[in-house]
Each structure stands twice: as C-alpha cells, then as structure tokens.
Amino acid sequence: ECSIAPSKPNRGSQSSRQQAESATGVSDNESSSDSSLSPQSPGRSLEASKQQKSKLNLKAIFAYHFRGRKFKAAAHRKFNQQARKKKRKKYERTHMPTGRPPLTASPQEQKRRLLDRGFQFPFVEKHYGEKHIPLKMVLGYEQAAAKGYFKYIEVLKYEEHLKKALQALEASDDLEKECVVLRKHKYLDDEGPISPIRET
C-alpha cells in the first residue's frame, strides 16, 4: 500500500511538467513566429496579396474561357439521354425491287429505236467501228450542233443589219450577189479595200 500511494503524485507531477514544457514551447514558437512576422516590410505583404489576386484572376479567366466545353458536354449528355430514350423504328420491307427496272419494250422495238437514233456519219464507223456515235459523245455532238446553229443565226442577223445599213447608203446592189462570209474573205485582199462604202 505504501509503495502504490507515492506513485500517483509522481505521475501527476510528470504530467504537470509536460504541460508546462509544451506551453513554454508554444510560447517560444509564437514568439519566433511573431519575430519572423514583425521585421517584414509592407512591400512584401503587398506582393503576396498581388500574387493571390493574380491566381484568382487566372482561375476566373480559365473558367470563363473553357465554360463553353462544359455547356456543350452537358448538352451532348442531355441529347444522348433523349436519343437513348427514344425507340428506334424497325425497318419495314416494301417488297419493291431495288435498282433500275427492266425495259418493257419488246426486242423488235428496242432494235427499231437503236436504228432511229439520228444521223449517221461515215467517219464514225471508220474511227470507232460503229455506225452510230458512242453514247459518251452524244452530248458533245449535240452541243456542237447547237453552237453551229446559233452561230449561223448570228451571221444572218449581221447580214440583215448590213443590208439595212447599205440600203440607207444606197449601196446594197453588191451585197445581193454575195453573202457576208464571202465578202469577209474579200476584205482580206492586199490590193486595197473593196468595201462599197467610200472612204472619206
């Protein structure tokens, strides 16, 4: 009993010593921190506050810049969810054949259509070995024929205007004998101008 009793105050004294040491340590730390803070100049504190502000500004700028991606991602997610909810319609067969339908004309009718394809030229058979123009050349042939026809109409218009002009100048007798194309080649003569209009 005697040995147990004095052990309690020893423990209490040890705990009180530890508390006192810890308190002194904290006070020392506080004093050291105070001493470290006290000699700092106001310029350093301003720089630290500026750095914090700049960090905040950068965060705000990046958040503002990349906000579109977040909104787009959310919209895509919403759209995908709606698309998943919708049921896809099953393909229904129409029982109709695909592709170009077969010709309904008889073989005799097809042969007659091939024979009545239009004009035949001897040089076509010589060069291509066929009587008719190949299908690849049909469009070019039609365009060339239309171009020649319109050019001929243009020449007729010019001739009509020239007739009217020469009638006004009383020199239309010469034009009735030859067409405009022949007269055009005559004007290229080196002997001199053959125009019925007198030079002034």
C-alpha positions, 0 to 999 in steps of 0.5 A: 500500500505504501509503495502504490500511494507515492506513485500517483503524485509522481505521475501527476507531477510528470504530467504537470511538467509536460504541460508546462514544457509544451506551453513554454514551447508554444510560447517560444514558437509564437514568439519566433513566429511573431519575430519572423512576422514583425521585421517584414516590410509592407512591400512584401505583404503587398506582393503576396496579396498581388500574387493571390489576386493574380491566381484568382484572376487566372482561375476566373479567366480559365473558367470563363474561357473553357465554360463553353466545353462544359455547356456543350458536354452537358448538352451532348449528355442531355441529347444522348439521354433523349436519343437513348430514350427514344425507340428506334423504328424497325425497318419495314420491307416494301417488297419493291425491287431495288435498282433500275427496272427492266425495259418493257419494250419488246426486242423488235422495238428496242432494235427499231429505236437503236436504228432511229437514233439520228444521223449517221456519219461515215467517219464514225464507223471508220474511227470507232467501228460503229455506225452510230456515235458512242453514247459518251459523245452524244452530248458533245455532238449535240452541243456542237450542233447547237453552237453551229446553229446559233452561230449561223443565226448570228451571221444572218442577223449581221447580214440583215443589219448590213443590208439595212445599213447599205440600203440607207447608203444606197449601196446594197446592189453588191451585197445581193450577189454575195453573202457576208462570209464571202465578202469577209474573205474579200476584205482580206485582199492586199490590193486595197479595200473593196468595201462599197462604202467610200472612204472619206 
